[in-house]
Structure formats: structure tokens, C-alpha cells
Amino acid sequence: MRPIFFLLTVSLHSQTALVRPFLSFPNEVSRPALLAAIDPRSFGAMCDGVTNDATALQNAITASYGGVLSLPSGATCAFASQLNITSAITVQGYGATLRKTANVVGLHLASGADGVVLEGFTLDSSATTGTADGIVIGDADATNGASGTLRDVTVKHQRGNGINIRNGGSGVMDTIDASANSGDGVIIDNQNTNGVNTNAWHIRQLTCFSNGGDGLHLGTAAANVVTSLVSEGNNGIGLSVNYPGNQIQGYVEANNGGPLFLGGDAFHNVITLRSVGKTAPIIRNGFNWIYLLSDDPNVSPPQLSYEGSVTFYLPPAAPTVAQGDNSTNVATTAYVDTAVKKIAVSNPASTSSTITEALNLSGQAASIGWMDFYTPPNPGTYRITLVLNVTTPGTGGTVTATVGWNSANTVASSSPIALNNRYASTSFTTLAQVDANRYHFFYATAVTGATGNPQYALQIYVERLN
């Protein structure tokens, strides 16, 4: 079944032509050169789940800087004091568990500790009181953050947040489960009062389930890219965004605080959420692109709670009555245009649009020559959103996507992304002025130097601005 789109366009600005590229995923922190891996048991750790192995674990970490600390598979290493990482290291432990037995931070990556890789282990906690976090990256009021890669890591049962990035530098999280924590699952929030932002973390396959706070909370955090977020059953908000320039895709449902919150400083964010349910998103700033998708044509529209101007697009079987409210108490009227199943909330600053075409290609391996995909029925201003991402990485090469309109071949192109990077993604939004001859829209991709059988996906959305 072709996906149904709820398109929520939030804009307090006049429409002007723009092309807004987004950052591609960077390469991960590479593992260090092969050295003899250190086992913490060689420093006296018992790893029996009972003995306090804190001193032995810290000594093993210090001895492993520049190399690998290998936690024993199938074992549980208990500790009752904070473990500190201050230099590049790989902590690896597929099948291993680190368990906190006291109200302490589990692993702290100090500011300046770049090149750290945490991989394959579970960080658990048996503490019954307190608010200590599981993994803390960076320090408050530090001008330099910490960065690195977290891969295949589970953080659960923490008395505070699962993962707390405080003034951290850019980094990568891949396949992270931050669930059943008393605070947020993952929080990225600059805590430097001098104003240095926490920027450009790239996150793939993040699961945040049944946390006491938000699933994913982005505070003073810009230019983060999140794909495959699953945030469900949290006591707070599924996704909270409070700063500009983030790009987020995922599934958010059944969170007690609602599916989505955009704070007053959140703008220029591109957010795509599937199965958001009926709870109202809260929008406190304009000029964001928010796509709400559902595979169910019978789903009811979410109620609206917003500050700004909002337009929802409903599936064909949507009900003919909608509810809307404005948290700023500005008089509004909610209505349904039954011809296009559009719910609009009247507001002098409102700019409405109609989604007219959606192109979704996946499993692509080769270049695509110029292809027509839409002929507009009327001239006017159209908004085009293009998303390009790698789905199966190869060993080399790049891919670029281009969209164009009119016979003069007016075009806009994406930045090239690396086909050997499974995190690579880029997107942009631009405005197209279609002339009276109603010329068509077309697209193309260019694959260069591909090796190792990579594949990519391309999505293009076209909206008619009214």
C-alpha cells in the first residue's frame, strides 16, 4: 500500500526561493590498529556480577588507551564508582554486561576524549535510589566536547538518563537501545553557559522504550541527523526538539507526554514521523518541515495544539470533522476541504499547501537518466523536498540526485554522498515556479565510481502552495 501522508507545514515567514542542504553522515570513528586486547580480569576483576570490580575496571581502561579493552562475553562486571575515559580507546564486549550497583554515573567520557568506541555491551544498573545517568559524554561548561562511536550498546535501568551528551562534539550512534531508564532515553543538550552548542551527532537505529522522561530529547543541540528512531511508551514526549537544523526520521507512538514537541528556538528542522497516533503535537516555532505519515487510511487526524500556522493533510477516508486549538488563544476555525481532505487552521500568517506527488525509490544501484515523474495541472509555486540516503553500503563511490522543472531545465542538486558509508544521507527543500505552459517535473541520479554493490534510496515530495 502506498503510504498516506499527513503533511504539517509550519511557517511564520514569507515564502522565498531557497535550497537548504543538510549534512551528510560522517565516517565512523575507526577501530585502533590491532593490538593485544586487554581483559579486565588480568587486572583483578572477578566479573561475577557480585564483586565490586570498579578499581580493576578503571585500571584496565587506563592501560587500554590507544587499544582495546575486551569485556568477557557472558560475564557481568559489577562496579560501585564512576568509570572515567579520558583518551581514545575501544571498549568492546559483545555478550558482556557492565552493572552499576550504586547511584553513580556508569561511563564518563571526559571533554577532549576523542576517538572513543563503545561497542557491543550492556550497561545495566541495580541502584534503587538517585538520579545518576548511564553514559555521560562531555562536561558542563567545557569548551571542548567529547566525540566517538557507540555501536550495538544497550543502556537500561538507569536512575537518571540512559545516555547524556553534554557539550559533546560530533559522533555516531548505531543500533542503540536506551530503554527502561528513569530519565530520558537519550538527551543531547549543551550545558556550556558560554554558548557552545552540541552539534552534529549522527544516530541510526535508536530505540527508546518505556523511559520515565522523554524518548529522545534534543535541547540546545543543532544539526543532528537521526534515522530509524523508535520512541514508544515513554512517560514523557516521544521526540522533543528545542533547537534548529535537525533532521529526524522515525516511529513515535503511545508516549504519555505526546508524540512531538518543538520548542520556541526550534526552526529549520525536517522531521518525518510514522504512526504518531491521535495525541496533539505541540509546535512553538514556525518554519519547520514536519511530515506525519500513516499506512492506515482510516486513522483519525491528531488534534492540533500549536503556536503558528498549521496545515494537515489527511488520507482519503479521513473524517469530515476535525478539532483544532491554538495555545496562544488566537481565534481559529478548523474546517475540512472534502475535495482534497485538507484540514487547515485559519491564521493570518498561514501558508497552506497541497501535496500533489510523492516519489519513493529504493534498492537503486545505478545512475538514473532524466525521468519525468509529474506534470502539474496548473502553473504556480511548488515546494520540492528531496531525500537521498544509502541503504546498502559498498566499498566506494558517490551518488548525487537532481530534480528539475520547466523546459529551461531549471534544476537543484543534492550534495554527493559516499556509497561506502551506510549512514550517508542528504536532503534539501527548494521552491519551483512553474510557468503557464505547465511544464513537467523530472529527476536524475548520478552514481560515480561505485564498488562493492552499494544501493541507495530516493524520495521526492512535491507540494502545491496555495
C-alpha positions in Angstrom: 0.0 0.0 0.0 1.3 3.4 -0.9 2.0 5.4 2.3 -0.5 8.1 3.3 1.0 11.4 4.1 0.0 13.8 6.9 1.9 16.9 6.0 2.3 19.5 8.7 3.8 22.7 7.4 4.7 25.3 10.0 5.8 28.7 8.7 5.7 32.2 10.1 7.8 33.6 7.3 7.0 34.7 3.8 7.9 32.1 1.2 11.1 32.8 -0.7 13.1 30.5 -3.0 15.6 28.6 -1.1 17.8 25.5 -1.3 18.5 24.1 2.2 21.1 21.2 2.2 21.6 19.1 5.2 24.8 17.5 6.5 25.7 14.0 5.3 26.6 11.4 7.8 30.4 11.4 8.6 32.6 8.3 8.7 32.5 6.4 12.0 35.5 6.5 14.3 37.7 3.7 13.1 38.9 1.0 15.4 42.5 1.4 16.5 45.3 -0.6 14.9 45.3 -4.2 16.0 46.9 -4.6 19.4 46.6 -7.3 22.1 43.2 -6.7 23.7 43.2 -6.3 27.4 40.9 -8.4 29.6 39.9 -6.6 32.8 40.3 -9.9 34.7 44.0 -9.6 34.2 43.8 -6.6 36.5 41.9 -8.5 39.2 38.3 -8.0 38.0 36.1 -11.0 39.0 33.3 -10.3 36.6 31.0 -12.5 38.7 28.2 -9.9 39.0 28.7 -9.5 42.7 32.2 -8.3 43.5 32.9 -4.6 43.1 35.3 -4.5 40.2 35.5 -0.7 39.9 39.2 -0.4 40.7 40.2 -3.2 38.4 38.0 -1.9 35.6 39.4 1.6 35.9 43.0 0.3 35.8 42.2 -1.8 32.8 40.6 1.2 31.0 43.7 3.3 31.7 46.0 0.5 30.4 44.0 0.2 27.2 44.2 3.8 26.0 45.1 3.6 22.3 44.0 0.0 22.1 41.1 -2.4 23.0 39.5 -3.3 26.3 37.7 -6.6 25.8 34.9 -7.3 28.3 34.4 -11.1 28.8 31.4 -12.4 26.9 28.7 -13.9 29.0 30.0 -12.3 32.2 28.7 -9.4 34.3 31.3 -6.9 35.7 29.8 -5.1 38.7 31.1 -1.7 39.9 30.1 0.9 42.5 32.1 4.0 41.4 32.2 6.0 38.2 34.4 4.8 35.4 36.3 7.5 33.5 37.5 7.6 30.0 39.9 10.4 29.1 41.6 9.2 25.9 41.0 7.2 22.7 40.0 3.6 23.4 37.7 0.8 22.2 35.7 -0.8 24.9 34.2 -3.9 23.3 32.1 -6.6 24.9 29.5 -8.5 22.8 27.5 -10.6 25.2 29.1 -8.8 28.3 27.3 -6.6 30.9 28.6 -3.8 33.0 26.3 -3.3 36.0 26.3 -0.4 38.4 25.5 -1.3 41.9 25.4 2.3 43.3 24.0 5.7 42.3 27.0 6.8 40.2 27.5 7.7 36.5 28.4 4.5 34.7 30.8 5.6 32.0 32.0 9.2 31.7 33.8 10.3 28.5 35.6 13.5 29.6 35.8 16.5 27.4 38.6 16.1 24.9 38.3 12.3 24.9 38.0 11.9 21.1 38.3 8.6 19.2 36.4 6.5 21.7 34.5 3.5 20.6 31.9 1.8 22.9 30.7 -1.4 21.3 28.6 -4.5 21.9 27.9 -4.4 25.7 25.0 -3.7 28.0 25.2 -1.1 30.7 22.7 -2.0 33.5 22.0 -0.7 37.0 20.8 -2.3 40.2 20.8 1.0 42.1 17.4 1.7 43.7 17.8 5.5 44.5 19.3 8.6 43.0 19.4 10.2 39.6 22.7 9.2 38.1 23.0 8.7 34.3 24.3 5.7 32.4 26.7 7.1 29.9 27.7 10.8 30.0 29.7 12.3 27.1 31.4 15.6 27.7 31.3 18.1 30.6 29.2 21.1 31.5 31.0 24.4 30.8 33.7 22.8 28.8 34.7 24.5 25.6 35.7 21.2 24.0 33.4 18.2 23.9 34.0 14.5 23.5 33.2 12.5 20.4 33.3 8.9 19.3 31.2 6.0 18.2 28.6 4.0 20.2 27.6 0.8 18.4 25.4 -2.1 19.4 25.1 -0.8 23.0 22.2 -1.2 25.4 21.7 1.2 28.3 18.9 0.3 30.7 17.5 0.6 34.3 19.5 3.8 35.0 18.2 6.0 37.7 18.7 9.1 35.5 19.1 9.3 31.7 20.3 6.5 29.7 22.8 8.5 27.5 23.5 12.1 28.3 25.6 14.1 25.8 26.7 17.4 27.5 28.6 19.7 25.2 29.8 16.7 23.3 31.4 17.0 19.8 30.1 15.3 16.8 29.8 11.5 16.9 27.9 8.4 15.7 25.4 6.1 17.4 24.5 2.9 15.6 21.9 0.4 16.9 21.4 1.8 20.4 18.8 0.7 22.9 18.2 3.2 25.7 15.1 1.8 27.4 13.5 1.5 30.9 15.6 4.4 32.4 14.1 6.7 34.9 15.0 9.9 33.0 15.2 10.4 29.2 16.4 7.6 27.0 18.9 9.8 25.2 19.4 13.5 25.8 21.7 15.8 23.8 21.9 19.2 25.4 24.6 21.8 25.6 25.4 22.6 29.2 28.1 25.2 28.4 26.9 28.6 29.7 29.3 30.3 27.2 27.1 29.1 24.4 29.0 26.3 22.6 26.3 24.1 21.0 26.2 20.3 21.0 26.2 19.7 17.3 26.1 17.1 14.6 25.6 13.7 16.2 24.5 11.1 13.7 22.3 8.4 15.0 20.9 5.3 13.3 18.5 2.7 14.8 17.8 4.3 18.2 15.2 2.5 20.4 13.8 4.4 23.3 11.1 2.4 25.1 9.4 2.9 28.5 11.7 5.6 29.8 10.4 7.8 32.7 11.2 11.0 30.7 11.3 11.7 27.0 12.4 9.1 24.5 14.8 11.4 22.6 15.4 14.9 23.9 17.3 17.4 21.8 17.9 20.6 23.9 20.4 23.2 22.8 21.5 20.8 20.1 21.7 21.6 16.4 22.5 19.8 13.1 21.9 16.3 14.5 20.8 13.6 12.0 18.6 10.7 13.3 17.3 7.9 11.2 15.2 4.9 12.3 14.2 6.3 15.7 11.7 4.2 17.6 10.3 6.0 20.6 7.4 4.3 22.3 5.7 4.0 25.6 7.8 6.7 27.3 6.3 8.7 30.2 7.4 12.0 28.6 7.4 13.1 25.0 8.4 10.7 22.2 10.6 13.3 20.5 11.4 16.7 21.9 13.3 19.2 19.7 14.4 22.6 21.0 17.0 24.0 18.6 17.4 24.4 14.8 18.7 22.4 11.9 18.0 18.8 13.0 16.9 16.1 10.6 14.9 13.2 12.2 13.1 10.2 10.8 11.3 7.6 12.9 8.3 6.0 14.6 6.8 7.6 17.6 3.7 6.3 19.4 2.0 5.9 22.8 4.1 8.3 24.7 2.3 9.9 27.7 3.6 13.4 27.0 2.7 13.3 23.3 4.5 12.4 20.2 6.3 15.6 19.3 7.3 18.9 20.9 9.0 21.7 19.1 10.3 24.5 21.4 10.5 28.2 20.8 14.0 28.0 19.4 13.3 25.1 17.1 13.3 26.1 13.5 14.6 24.8 10.1 14.1 21.2 11.4 13.0 18.4 9.0 11.1 15.8 10.9 9.3 12.7 9.4 7.3 10.6 11.9 5.2 7.5 11.2 2.2 6.3 13.3 2.1 9.3 15.6 -1.4 8.4 16.8 -4.0 10.9 17.9 -2.2 12.9 20.6 -1.6 16.5 19.7 1.9 17.6 18.6 2.9 20.9 20.2 4.6 23.5 18.0 6.0 26.7 19.4 8.0 28.0 16.5 7.4 28.3 12.8 9.4 27.5 9.7 9.8 23.7 10.2 9.0 20.9 7.8 7.1 18.1 9.6 5.8 15.1 7.8 3.3 12.8 9.6 2.9 9.5 7.8 0.3 6.7 8.3 -0.3 3.4 6.4 -3.8 3.3 7.7 -6.3 5.3 5.6 -8.9 5.2 8.4 -6.7 6.8 11.0 -8.2 9.9 12.7 -6.3 13.1 12.4 -4.4 14.3 15.5 -5.8 17.2 17.4 -3.9 20.4 17.0 -2.1 22.3 19.7 0.2 24.9 18.2 1.6 28.4 18.0 2.0 29.4 14.4 0.2 28.2 11.3 -0.6 24.6 10.7 -2.0 22.5 7.8 -2.7 18.8 8.0 -3.3 16.5 5.0 -5.5 13.5 5.6 -6.0 10.2 3.9 -9.0 9.7 1.6 -11.1 8.0 4.3 -10.4 10.8 6.9 -13.4 12.0 8.9 -15.1 15.2 7.9 -14.9 16.9 11.3 -11.6 18.0 12.9 -10.7 19.7 16.1 -8.2 22.4 16.4 -7.0 24.8 19.1 -4.3 27.4 19.4 -2.2 27.6 22.5 -1.8 31.3 22.1 -5.6 31.7 22.2 -5.8 33.3 18.8 -9.2 32.8 17.3 -9.2 30.0 14.8 -11.5 27.9 12.7 -10.9 24.3 11.8 -12.5 23.0 8.7 -12.2 20.2 6.1 -12.0 20.7 2.4 -13.7 17.4 1.4 -12.3 17.6 -2.1 -8.7 17.2 -1.0 -9.3 16.0 2.6 -7.3 19.0 3.9 -7.7 20.3 7.4 -6.5 23.9 7.8 -6.5 26.1 10.8 -7.2 29.7 9.9 -4.5 32.2 10.9 -3.4 35.4 9.1 0.2 34.0 8.9 -0.9 30.7 7.5 0.6 29.3 4.3 -1.2 26.2 3.2 -0.2 23.7 0.6 -1.4 20.5 -1.1 0.8 17.5 -1.5 0.5 16.6 -5.2 3.1 13.9 -5.8 5.4 11.6 -3.8 8.1 9.6 -5.5 9.7 6.7 -3.5 12.5 4.6 -4.9 14.5 2.0 -3.0 17.1 -0.6 -3.9 18.7 1.5 -6.6 22.2 0.6 -7.7 22.9 2.5 -10.9 22.5 6.0 -12.3 19.1 7.1 -13.4 18.8 9.2 -16.5 16.3 12.1 -16.7 12.9 10.8 -15.9 9.6 12.7 -15.9 7.6 12.0 -12.8 4.9 14.7 -12.5 3.1 17.2 -14.8 1.4 19.9 -12.7 -2.2 20.6 -13.7 -1.8 24.3 -13.0 1.0 26.9 -13.0 2.1 28.3 -9.7 4.6 27.9 -6.9 5.5 24.4 -5.8 7.8 23.2 -3.0 10.1 20.2 -3.6 11.6 18.2 -0.9 14.3 15.6 -1.9 15.8 13.0 0.4 18.7 10.7 -0.7 20.3 8.1 1.5 22.5 4.9 1.3 20.6 1.7 2.2 23.3 -0.9 1.5 26.9 0.3 1.7 29.5 -0.8 -0.8 33.3 -0.2 -0.8 33.4 3.1 -2.8 31.8 5.6 -5.0 29.3 8.5 -4.6 25.7 9.3 -5.6 24.1 12.6 -6.3 20.4 13.4 -7.0 18.9 16.2 -9.1 15.4 17.5 -9.6 14.3 19.9 -12.3 11.3 21.7 -13.7 10.2 23.7 -16.8 11.6 23.3 -20.3 14.5 25.6 -19.4 15.8 22.7 -17.2 15.9 24.7 -14.0 17.4 22.2 -11.6 18.6 21.8 -8.0 21.0 19.1 -6.9 21.9 17.4 -3.7 25.4 17.2 -2.3 27.2 13.9 -3.2 27.1 11.2 -0.6 29.6 8.4 -0.1 28.3 4.9 -1.1 30.7 3.2 1.3 29.0 4.8 4.3 25.8 3.2 5.5 24.9 6.4 7.4 25.2 8.7 4.4 22.2 10.9 3.9 21.4 14.3 2.5 18.2 16.3 1.8 17.1 19.7 0.6 13.9 21.8 0.1 13.5 24.3 -2.7 10.7 26.3 -4.4 9.9 25.9 -8.0 8.0 28.5 -10.0 6.1 26.6 -12.8 5.1 28.8 -15.7 1.9 29.0 -17.6 2.8 26.2 -20.0 2.6 23.7 -17.1 5.9 22.1 -17.8 6.8 18.8 -16.1 9.0 17.9 -13.1 11.8 15.4 -13.7 14.7 13.9 -11.8 18.0 12.0 -12.3 20.7 10.4 -10.2 24.4 10.1 -10.9 26.4 7.2 -9.5 30.2 7.6 -9.8 32.9 5.0 -9.1 30.7 2.6 -7.3 32.3 -0.6 -6.0 31.1 -3.4 -3.7 27.4 -3.3 -4.9 26.0 -0.4 -3.0 22.3 0.6 -3.1 20.5 3.9 -2.3 17.0 5.2 -1.9 15.4 8.4 -3.2 12.3 10.2 -2.1 10.9 13.4 -3.7 7.8 15.2 -2.4 6.0 17.9 -4.4 3.6 20.3 -2.8 1.4 23.0 -4.5 1.5 26.2 -2.4 -1.9 27.9 -2.3 
